[in-house]
Amino acid sequence: MDEAVKCRSVELARACYNDATSVLQDILISLIS
């Protein structure tokens, strides 16, 4: 049970991190151009 929750939270954290980095990249690109 705990392991499944841990894996799920890790996947969510990774997805949120990817979303945040993509948003930051979009902002940087818009600032540069």
C-alpha positions in Angstrom: 0.0 0.0 0.0 2.7 2.5 1.1 4.9 1.6 -1.9 2.1 2.1 -4.4 1.3 5.5 -2.9 4.9 6.4 -2.9 5.3 5.4 -6.6 2.2 7.3 -7.5 3.3 10.5 -5.7 6.7 10.2 -7.4 5.0 10.0 -10.8 2.8 13.0 -9.9 5.8 15.0 -8.7 7.7 14.1 -11.9 4.7 15.2 -14.1 4.4 18.5 -12.2 8.1 19.1 -12.5 7.9 18.5 -16.3 4.9 20.8 -16.6 6.8 23.5 -14.6 9.9 23.2 -16.6 8.0 23.4 -19.9 6.2 26.5 -18.7 9.4 28.1 -17.7 10.9 27.2 -21.1 7.9 28.8 -22.8 8.4 32.0 -20.7 12.1 32.1 -21.4 11.5 31.7 -25.2 8.9 34.4 -25.2 11.2 36.7 -23.3 14.2 36.1 -25.6 12.2 36.5 -28.9 
